[in-house]
Amino acid sequence: MQYYKREVIQSLFYEQLAEFVEEKLTAYRPRRGTLPIADHDEYEVDFQFDIGPRPIFLFGVKDNDKARLATISCLEFQRRRIPFKGVMVHQDFDGGTTRKDRTRITSASDKQFPSLDDWRQLEFPLNDN
């Protein structure tokens, strides 16, 4: 039963992230599922906040696959000189991704939160750091 509860909680990660953004951060006019590179849906950003001189691209990272996708996306945005600030919110930084994927995503992103709870406790406004 404990295993089942843990699986249900893990499967709700993206829904919980979206709920928090869409309910608590409406003042920042979040845009869900944006494509910074037109006609390239493989580089989709979970949420975009147009704040300050560079937009914030927020990625929810649940596992190794999403960590790699977020890393590749950020590196492609950098390669194309798209101005942005990459923010990662992990479900479980230590347990959800391998050491190699944590190293890669750390190099590609600007800011990371090891858990959804850490993200929720962030002092807003978003553009202060």
Residue, then its C-alpha position, 0 to 999 in steps of 0.5 A: m500500500q505504501y508503494y501505491k501511495r508513493e506512485v500516486i504522489q509521484s504521478l501528481f507532480y506535474e499536476q501539483l506544479a501546474e496547480f501552484v503556478e496557475e493559482k498562486l502566480t497568476a500575477y506573473r501571467p504564466r504561459r503554459g507549454t510555450l515553444p521558444i523555437a517556432d516549429h520545434d515542439e521538442y523544445e517545449v517549456d513547461f511554463q514561461f514568465d515574461i518578467g524582466p529583461r529575460p523570460i523565465f523558462l520553468f521546467g518540472v523535472k520528475d525523472n532522468d528523461k525530463a532532466r535530459l530533455a530540459t538540459i537539451s532544451c536549455l543548451e539549444f536555447q543557449r546555442r541559438r542565443i535566445p535570452f532566458k533564465g532556466v529554472m528547474v523544479h525537481q520532484d526529488f533532486d537526489g532520488g529522481t535523477t542520476r548523478k550524471d543527469r544532475t551534473r548536466i542539468t546543473s551546468a545548463s540551468d540558471k536556478q534549481f529547486p530540489s523539490l516542489d516544496d522548495w519552489r513553493q517557499l520561494e520568495f516572489p517576485l520571480n525576477d529578484n535573482 
